[in-house]
Amino acid sequence: MINIISKSGTNNVHGSLFAFFRDQHLDAADPFALALTNSSLTRVKPPANRQQYGATLGMPLKKDRSFLFASFEGLNRNESAVVSVFTDFKIFQPTPQQAAIIGGLASNTSPTPVPC
């Protein structure tokens, strides 16, 4: 991406630096990131590595006439934005009490004619 902005300059050199670094070894685990292993839920840590950095520089090319302003920004990341919430599919099965009710309904119902 190229972004061009016209700015007034100064006869002094100015600049700035910034950096943001994130590593999965320093982050806490997400409480919702669970995986079903060996019939038990265990907490997993998705990858979360990010390096974001940049710099700006402003300076005169010719005193009181022309100026230069440049900036740079970089981003390297290996992050997972997906967290599986439904890892235990037994929550979709009826409880024994619900299964008994459903079974009783299925055996007690007889087809009744529907009036047209």
N, C-alpha and C positions, 0 to 999 in steps of 0.2 A: 504494500500500500504506500502510496506517495501522498503526502499532505503538505501543501505549500501555503504558508501564511506570511504576509508582509508585516514586518515589525520595524520599529525604529531602533537603531543600534546606539551603542555608546563607544567611547574610545577605550574602554577598559575590557579586559577579558573576563567573562563570567561563564560559569558552568555549574552543572550539578550531576550527581550520580545517585542511583537508587538500585536497591536489590531486595528481592524477597525470595527466601529459600525455605522450602518445606520438605521434610523427609518423613516417611511412614514410621521410622523407628522412634521418632520423637512425638508422634501423635497418639492420642488415646484411641482405643478401638471403638467403633460405632456399636451401640447397644442393639441395633436392629440387624446388624450383619451376622446372621446365624446360618450354619450349614448343618445338614443332617448327615452325620457320619457314625457308623456302627450303632444305629438305632438311638442315637442321642444327639441333642443339639449342642454344637460347639461354636464359640465365637470365632469369626475369621476377620482378618484385616485386609481389605482390598488395597491395591497399590495406591500410594498417595505421594508421589515425588513431583516437585515443581520447582523450577528455577526461573525467576522472572527478573530481568535486569535491564538497565538502560542508562543513558547519559545524554546531557545537552551541553553545547558549547556555543557561546556568542563572542565574537571578536571583530575588531575593525580590520578591513582589508586595506583601505586608504583612509587616513585620518579625516574625520568629519565628512566623508563622501560616501563610501560604500562599506557595507558590513556583511559579515557572514554569521549565520545561525544554523547549526546542525543538531540533529538529535538522532538517537538510536535506541531501539527497544528490542529485546530478545525474550523469547519464551520457550522453554523446554519443559515438557510435562509428560508424566506417565501416571494418570489418575483414572480411577474408576468412579463413574457417576451412578452406577447401578448397584442397588443393595436389595438382595432378595429378602422379602418379608415372609412370604408363604413357603416355609421350608417343611412344615409338618402338615401333610395333607390329610391326616386323621381328623382334623377339625371339621372337614366337610362330611364325615360319616355320621349317621345318627347314633345317639347314645342307645344303650340297651333298652331304656324305657321308651324312647321314641320309636325304636325298631318294633317293640311289642305293639305299640299303638298303630303303627303303619300296617303291621301284619294282621292285626285285628280288623282294621278297616277293609283290607283287601279280601279277607275271608267272609266278612259280614255283608258285603255289598253284593247285590244281585242286579243284573241289568234291568232297568225299568224303562218302559217305553217313553219316549219323549214326545209329547203332543206337538203336532205341527201347526 
